[in-house]
């Protein structure tokens, strides 16, 4: 992964394929000049804009931030669930908005593919979460690898139901939600499954962030309903993080959609 990301020939190929696949998306990408590029230097058009999270300047330009958020979510839905080919590093530094309100995507060192069976499982996961069909939710989670196959479906479905009820409470603050999450996870130690481990089982082996810190970050983004941070954080992960749709984050997504 690291060697590919620092290979500018690899990034050039990603940019060319991505630009061709999403040429009608309404999102702008830099134009690459392959004839004067090499593995040590990638020459592209200069794209100028405000960082995606620079709400102050976006407001000064009368740019509708809700429209930008909607475009980004739609774009990533198309990437991940329809085409299965997505930009895996869209942090705010790689997402610009120009004076015309156009979304610009930069840095194509990490572009990944998602197999069809995984895309179907993600769709089923979101659908089952929305419909509170927790047995299907657990089934989809197992296919995604976020829950062990041997985990008992009925008990885990009941636990998930409880988690959804708890974290759909709009009166919870970021701090109380974080404490409650750890309390609930601690209470599972004597159960015949380990949801705490399952939640983080799909994090890339190269990730060095401790589990408790990662959970804290997820809770904070979800509870504060900070759209730029929440969307960027969810989108910027590589495939394993992107499909790690687990008990706690799923409940936040439902809250965000309300």
Helices and strands as residue ranges (DSSP letters): H 2-5, H 8-21, E 28-29, G 34-36, E 50-51, H 55-60, H 65-77, I 78-83, E 85-87, G 92-94, E 95-97, E 103-105, E 111-113, H 116-131, H 134-144, H 153-167, H 174-186, H 195-200, H 211-224, H 227-235, H 239-242, H 247-257
